Amino acid sequence: MDTAITKEYLKNLQYGTTANLDARIKIHQLFSTNPESFHAWIGSHLPLTKPVDVLEVGCGTGIFWRENQSRLPAGSTLTLTDFSQAMVEKTLANLGDTEAKVETADVENLPYDDDSFDLVNAHHIIYHTQDKARAFSEIKRVLRPDGFVTITTNSEIHMFNVYEIGRRLDANFPTDRIIDSFTEEIADKMLPQFFGNIEKHVQEDMLEVTDIQFMLDYVASGVKPRDMSVADDFFERYATVVQAEMDEKGYFGIPKRSPLFLCRP
């Protein structure tokens, strides 16, 4: 059985614990050739000139604001949310003694009053939503008229060779990815329907992976929660392909492309 990517799958299987997300984060942290982290790069584009009330939807393990909280002007407030209780608990642990409010919430049904926030972060989260129009409507509802939203996702070409290998090795390896419902290319067309002013920045990067286990953990983080019917020797054959490129180049190369959209109503 190949479990479909639904909200129930995401909440109960993919993000029922933080293990799968942690596996995907590690490969980026350890093998990126870009000296500036993705989170620091986003933070450098935030136009923060006065105290702001911030809402992050889909905060994951809280690492964005752990890295960028020092950028907030004094007097700012921070509310971090995720629809996974496991993520909320990990965020609380990661942020330590921060004064941030951390709670469970779904971006498609936010429990906040209209015009409550100056900045809403929606980083690599919109492709998880079931009703994207509702998610954007909720984000705009809680955003103040002079506020702004930061939205990130990935390009269609982002890490595509990782999935291409799987598809070449096993016909049961799925053709759909979690990101496919809201890639950069889709965002380019969709966001102007909801926001009047959009500023786009793009970070491109290359992962040079030198440890096969991190590659296999990354692939497994998508395969195992979905109960995919891949062959028993799938990961062994995958490792062989990766090892061949490592032997030739000294690393396995994975191209990355991720946009940041800075949006105003």
C-alpha positions in Angstrom: 0.0 0.0 0.0 1.2 3.5 -0.8 -0.4 6.0 1.6 -1.6 9.1 -0.1 -0.4 12.5 0.9 -3.3 13.9 2.9 -3.6 16.1 6.0 -4.2 13.0 8.1 -1.0 11.4 6.7 1.0 14.5 7.4 -0.3 14.9 11.0 -0.2 11.3 12.1 2.6 9.7 10.1 4.9 12.1 8.5 4.9 14.6 11.4 3.6 12.4 14.2 7.2 12.7 15.5 10.0 15.0 14.5 12.2 12.1 13.2 11.4 12.5 9.5 11.8 16.3 9.5 15.0 16.0 11.5 16.4 13.6 8.9 15.7 16.1 6.1 17.1 19.0 8.0 20.3 17.2 8.7 21.3 16.7 5.1 20.9 20.4 4.4 22.8 21.4 7.5 25.8 19.1 7.0 26.4 19.1 3.3 25.4 22.6 2.0 28.1 24.4 -0.1 26.4 27.8 0.6 28.1 29.5 3.5 24.9 31.2 4.5 22.1 29.0 5.9 18.7 29.2 4.3 17.1 30.5 7.5 19.8 33.2 7.9 19.3 34.1 4.2 15.5 34.5 4.8 16.2 36.6 7.9 18.5 38.9 6.1 15.5 39.9 3.8 13.1 40.8 6.6 12.4 44.5 6.6 12.3 44.9 10.4 12.6 48.5 11.4 10.2 48.7 14.4 8.6 46.3 16.9 6.4 43.7 15.3 3.9 41.1 16.4 5.0 37.9 14.5 3.0 34.7 13.7 4.7 31.7 12.3 2.5 29.0 10.8 4.0 25.6 10.4 7.0 26.3 12.7 8.3 22.8 12.6 11.0 22.4 15.2 11.3 26.2 15.7 14.8 26.5 14.1 13.9 29.5 12.0 13.4 31.8 15.0 16.0 30.1 17.1 18.4 31.4 14.4 16.8 34.8 13.7 15.2 35.9 17.0 18.1 38.4 17.6 16.9 40.3 14.4 13.6 41.2 16.1 13.4 44.8 17.3 13.0 45.2 21.0 9.3 45.1 22.0 8.4 42.5 19.4 6.2 39.5 20.1 6.5 36.0 18.7 3.8 33.4 18.3 4.9 30.0 16.8 2.3 27.4 15.7 2.2 24.0 14.1 -0.6 21.5 13.6 1.6 18.7 15.0 1.8 18.5 18.7 5.2 16.8 18.4 6.5 19.8 16.5 5.2 22.2 19.2 6.9 20.2 21.9 10.2 20.1 20.0 10.0 23.9 19.4 9.5 24.5 23.1 12.6 22.5 23.8 14.7 24.2 21.0 13.8 27.7 22.0 14.5 27.2 25.7 13.8 30.2 27.9 12.3 32.4 25.1 9.2 34.4 25.7 7.6 33.2 22.5 4.2 31.7 22.6 4.2 28.2 21.1 0.9 26.5 20.4 -1.0 24.1 18.2 -2.9 25.7 15.3 -3.9 24.9 11.7 -3.2 27.6 9.1 -6.5 26.9 7.5 -8.4 27.8 10.7 -6.3 30.2 12.8 -7.6 30.9 16.3 -6.6 34.6 16.2 -8.5 37.9 15.8 -8.5 39.9 12.6 -5.5 42.3 12.1 -3.5 40.7 14.9 0.0 40.4 13.4 2.5 42.6 11.5 4.4 39.6 10.0 3.3 36.1 9.2 5.8 33.5 8.3 4.7 30.5 6.1 7.9 28.7 5.3 7.7 25.4 3.4 4.1 24.9 4.7 1.6 25.9 2.0 2.2 22.7 0.1 0.9 20.9 3.2 -2.4 22.6 3.2 -5.6 21.0 1.8 -7.3 24.2 0.9 -4.7 26.8 -0.2 -7.2 29.5 -0.9 -8.5 29.2 2.7 -4.9 29.2 4.1 -4.1 32.4 2.3 -7.4 33.9 3.4 -6.7 33.1 7.0 -3.2 34.5 6.7 -4.5 37.7 5.2 -7.3 37.9 7.8 -4.9 37.9 10.8 -2.4 40.2 9.0 -2.6 44.0 9.7 -3.2 46.2 6.6 0.4 47.4 6.6 1.9 44.0 7.5 3.7 41.5 5.3 4.0 37.8 4.8 7.0 35.7 4.0 6.4 32.5 2.0 9.0 29.9 1.0 8.8 26.7 -1.1 11.0 24.8 -3.5 11.3 24.7 -7.3 10.3 21.7 -9.4 14.0 21.1 -10.0 14.9 21.2 -6.3 16.6 17.9 -5.3 14.9 16.3 -8.2 17.7 13.8 -8.9 17.1 12.3 -5.4 13.6 11.3 -6.5 14.6 10.5 -10.1 16.9 7.7 -8.8 14.1 6.2 -6.8 11.7 6.2 -9.8 14.4 4.6 -12.0 15.1 1.8 -9.5 11.5 0.8 -8.6 8.2 1.3 -10.5 6.4 1.5 -7.1 8.4 4.6 -6.1 5.9 7.4 -6.2 5.9 10.2 -8.8 4.3 12.7 -6.4 6.3 14.7 -3.8 4.9 16.6 -0.8 6.1 19.9 -2.4 4.4 19.3 -5.8 1.1 21.0 -4.9 2.9 24.3 -4.3 6.2 24.6 -6.0 7.9 27.9 -7.0 6.3 27.6 -10.4 2.8 27.2 -9.0 3.5 30.0 -6.4 4.5 32.4 -9.2 1.0 32.0 -10.7 -1.0 31.7 -7.5 0.3 34.4 -5.1 -0.8 37.4 -7.3 -4.4 36.2 -6.8 -4.0 36.9 -3.1 -1.4 39.6 -2.7 -1.0 43.0 -4.4 2.7 43.5 -3.9 5.2 40.5 -4.2 8.9 40.7 -3.9 10.8 37.5 -4.9 14.2 36.3 -3.9 15.8 33.0 -4.8 18.6 31.0 -3.1 20.3 28.3 -5.1 22.6 25.9 -3.5 24.4 22.5 -4.0 24.5 19.7 -1.4 27.7 17.7 -1.7 26.8 14.6 0.3 29.8 12.4 1.4 28.0 10.0 3.8 25.6 7.5 2.2 23.6 7.0 5.4 22.3 10.6 5.4 21.1 10.0 1.8 19.3 6.8 2.8 17.8 8.4 5.9 16.5 11.3 3.7 14.9 9.0 1.2 13.5 6.8 4.0 11.9 9.8 5.6 9.5 9.9 2.6 9.2 6.2 1.8 8.6 4.5 5.2 5.8 6.7 6.5 3.8 6.2 3.3 4.2 2.4 3.5 5.5 2.3 -0.1 5.8 -1.2 -1.6 9.4 -0.8 -2.8 11.5 -3.9 -3.3 13.3 -5.4 -0.4 16.7 -4.5 -1.8 15.6 -1.0 -2.9 17.8 0.9 -0.4 20.8 -1.4 -1.2 20.5 -0.6 -4.9 19.9 3.1 -4.1 23.2 3.1 -2.1 25.0 1.6 -5.0 24.0 4.4 -7.4 24.9 7.1 -4.8 28.3 5.4 -4.0 29.2 5.3 -7.7 28.9 9.1 -8.0 30.7 9.5 -4.6 33.6 7.4 -5.9 33.8 9.4 -9.1 33.4 12.9 -7.7 34.1 12.6 -4.0 30.5 13.5 -3.2 26.9 13.0 -4.4 25.6 16.3 -5.7 22.1 17.5 -5.1 21.0 20.9 -6.7 18.7 23.1 -4.7 16.5 26.1 -5.6 14.2 27.7 -3.1 12.4 31.0 -3.4 11.3 33.5 -0.8 8.2 35.6 -1.5 7.8 38.7 0.5 4.1 39.6 0.1 2.0 42.6 1.1 -1.8 42.9 0.8 
